[in-house]
Structures are given as structure tokens and as C-alpha cells.
Amino acid sequence: MCGRISQYREPARYAEHLGLANPFMLFDAADRRPGYNLAPGTHPLAIYPDETLRAIHWGYCPDWARAQNLPQTINARAENAARGRYFKDLWKTGRVLVPVDGWFEWRLERLEQISNDAPDDADPPDAVEPQPFRQPYFVRLKRDEPMYLAALSNVRGTEPQTEGMGLVIVTATADAGLIDVHDRRPLVFAPEAARRWLDPALGTPELEHLARHAGVAAGRFKWYRVSPDVDRPLSDEPRLIEALQ
């Protein structure tokens, strides 16, 4: 699952780090600002095979699915996307990258709580059963460099983005040791593998190998607890990616 991302560097930095020869920004720079807590429904930047960067709606629902009142989706499983009805066409011709500086995960943790209702001269209170809560974590590269999430989109050229159009982030099976939140995480590429993902000539076997074996390994990430304020989609400021003391 990937439901929140950070994309706060200058767009030109992502293009430079990826090694694009002639990047072209197809968005209004005056409308862009750093995004520390981007949620589905927002418009993160995506990088296309023609080296353009565009602001794309995060969320996708093909026409046939909308006709059946099926829900919009925000993620695609790497192991199923090539064959699934939702994504098989995008897997062939709609591969893009979402450059990010990190993403958020939530883990169910427990906080021991002590009753405060007893008077001062009473016996020490008994411990109450620890209460579970969802603790957010921020995940980034240890070297604090940009990374590139595999994504799929049905948005082409400069056509208007109508209902149902947008992108999904591709997820893969999580490596052991990466926060241990659940069994999914975004499919993250370093620059070389990211450029291969964008190659329109890449065949199905090569794509499958890329998705299975070219993702950045767990050992290259670091993660830490952050403020629960990140739970609010409208919260978007630098302190949301700062480690809790």
C-alpha cells in the first residue's frame, strides 16, 4: 500500500538526478509548492518517457469500471497489473515515474496507559490494558536522495484530465526488515532502473524482471516515527517529516 508521499524538492532536481537530457515542465511553476504530505486526490508530478514532467491526479478508474460504479484505485500490484483488466493496457503503454523524497507508513502500536482517577493517598493504580494506536512513520533513503516510484497513467499529452483519468502507484512485496508494517510497499527505483521502466521498447519479460528484482532494497532506507498530524490530508508542512523526539 502507498497512500501518502512527500515531493518537496524542486522539479528540476528530480530531472537532473534521474539524468534526463531534455526535461520539459508541462505545468505552471507558479502553482507548485513543496508537498510534504500528498494524499490520493492531489496532483503530484509524474515523469513521462518523453522527459516531460506533468501534474497528474492521483487516482484512476477506467471507463468500463466507472460505468459499473466501481471505485477509483490508487495502487496497482506489480505481480498482477500486467494481466488484470484495470491495468494491463497501462502496463504496456502507460508507465510513468512519480519522483518522491519519501513516503509514509502506519504501524499499529500500543501505549501503556495508567489510570489517573485514584486519590493521592490510594494504593498505586493498576495498569490499564495498553491501547492500540496507528503510529505514522516516514520512510526515506539513508542518503536522503530522490527516489522514483513506478507508476501507471492513462493521461497523455496535454489533454484535459477528466473524471477517471490519473495515475496509480505500483506496489510490490515488501522486503523483510522494512518497518514490518505489512506485506506491501511502493516499487522504488534508483535512477538507472527508473529510466528502464520508462523505456517504451521494454518487453513483458524484461518488465517482469525489473519489477521483481530491480527495486531498491530495504537496507538502503531509514524510517522513523513522525507526528500524527500527518493523518490529516490537509496538513502539509515540513515538520510532518521531522522525527519525533
N, C-alpha and C positions, 0 to 999 in steps of 0.2 A: 504494500500500500504506500502511496505517496500522496499526501493531502495538503502539505504546506511546504513552500520553498522560499529561499532568500535569493534575491537577484539585485544586489545593491551596487555592483561596480559599474563603471562607465561602459556602455555598449562597445566602444572601440577597444576596450581592454580584452573583452571576450574574443573579438575578431582577431586581435593581434596574438593572443595566447594560443588560439586554435591554428594560427598560421595561414589565415585567409589572404590571398593575394590582392583581391579587389573587392573588399566588402562594401556593400551599399545599404544604407539605412533607410528602409521604407516605413518610416514612422516620423511623427512630429517630435523632434527632440525637446521642444518646449513643454510637451505634455508628459514627458518621462521624469520620474524621480526615483531615487533608490527604493527598492522593495525589500523589506526585511521579513515580511510575513504575508506572502502572496498565497491566496487560497483559490480553490476552484471558483470559476466565475470571473476572475480577474483576467488581465491580458498580459501575461509575461512575454518577453521577447523569445522568438524562435529563429534558428538559423537554418536556411534552406540550401539545397545543393548548388544553387546558382550564386551563393555567397551573399544573398540578401538577408537582412535582419528585419523581422516584422513582429508587431504586437498581435498576438493571437489569443482568442478566447480559450480559456482552459475548460474544456468540456466538449463532448461530441455525441451526436445522435444521428445516425443515417436516416434518410428519408423514410425508408421502409419501417424502421423502428418507431419513428415519430407517428407514422400512420397507425401503428398498433398501440400507441400510448406507452411505449417502453421508455424507461428512464434514460437520461443522459448519463454517460460514463466519463470518468476522469483518468482511468488507468487501463492498460492492456497487458495481459500476461504474456511474456515473451514466448513461453513454450506453446501457447495456443493461438496467438494472434495470426500466424500465417495461414491457419485453417479455419478460424472462426468467422462466422458471417459478418460480424461487426467490423473486423479489421483486415481481412485477407487482402482486399484491394489496396488499402493504405500501406500494408506491409511491403507491397511490391513497388508502389509509386508515390507514397506519401510520407517517406521517412524524413524527419527533421530532428534538430537538436534543441534542447532547452538549456542554455548556459546558466549555471547557478553557482552560488558561493556556499551553499549548504541546504539542508532540509531538516524538517522536524519529525520526530517520532514521539509517541507517548507510551509509557510503561505503567502498568498498574502496580503501585507500591502501597505500603502500609505505614501509617504513622501512629505510634503508640500514644494514646490519649489518657490523661489522668483526671479523675473527677475532682472538680473544684468546689463542690457543694457542701462538703463537710465543714463544721466549725473548727476553729484553730486548735481547740483542746481535744478534739476527737482523735481516735486511732488513725494512723496513716491510711489514706483511701486505697481501695483496691484498684488495680489497673483495669481499665476497660478494654474490651476486645479491640485490637488495632483496626482502624478504619481504612479501607482501601481508597485510594485516590489516583487520578491519572496525572502522572508527572511528565511534563514535556522535556525533551532533550533536543539539543541542536547537534547536528552531525556535519562535520566539515573535514576537508583533507588536513592531515597533520602539517603540511607545508602551506596551508592557507592559500591555495591557488584556486582558480576557477576549475569547475568540472562540467561535464556535458552529459545531460540526461537524454537517453534515447527516447524519441517521441514520434508520434504519428499524427498527421493532419490532413484534412481534406480541403484546406484553404489554399488556393492557387493564385499566383499573380497579385494583382491589386483589386480583385473582385471584392465587392462588399461582403462582409461576414453576416450572413443571415442566420435565422434560428436553426440550430442543429450543427452548424459549422464550427470547427475549432480544432483543438488538439487533445491528445491523451498522452500521458507519460507511461512508458513501458516499464514494467516491474519484472524482477527475476527472483529466483530463490535466494534467500539471504544466506551469506556465509556464516559459519559458526563464529561466535565471538563479536558480532556486530550488534551491540546493545542487547541482543537476545530479547527483542520485543515481540516479534512474531516471525513468520517464515517468509516474509516478502520485504523487498526493498527496491528502490529505483535502480534501473540498469544504468550504471555510471561508467562513462568512458573518459580516458585520458585523450589528449589531442589526436594522436595517431589513429587509434581505433575509432574515434569520433568522425574523423574525415572518411574513413572506410564506410561507416554507417551511412554517410550521405551519398556515397558513390551509386548512381542510378544503374550502373552496369553490374553491380554485385548480384550474383545468382543466389538462389534459395539455399543451397548447401553452405555457401560462404556466409550468408546471413545467419543461418542457424549456428554455425561455429562461432561467429562473432558474438552472438547473444549468449552463448553458453560459456565461452572461455575468455572473452576479452574485457569483461567488466573489471573495474578497479577492485582489488582485493580488500577484505576487511581490515587487514593490518595497516593500510595506508590512511585510515580515518581516525579521527578522535571525536569524542562526544561527551557532552556534559549537561547537567541539569540547567534549565532556564526558567524564567518567570512564567507562572500560569497565565499571565496576561496574554500570552500568545494564543490562548484558547479563543480569544475574541477576534474574529476575522478583520474587524475594522481597526484593530491595534496594529500599527506599522511604524516602528521607530527603532533606532539602533540598540537600545537597551534590551530588546527582546532576544538578541543573540548573545548577550553577555552571560557568563557563567554565574550561577548563584553562589554566594559565599557560604 
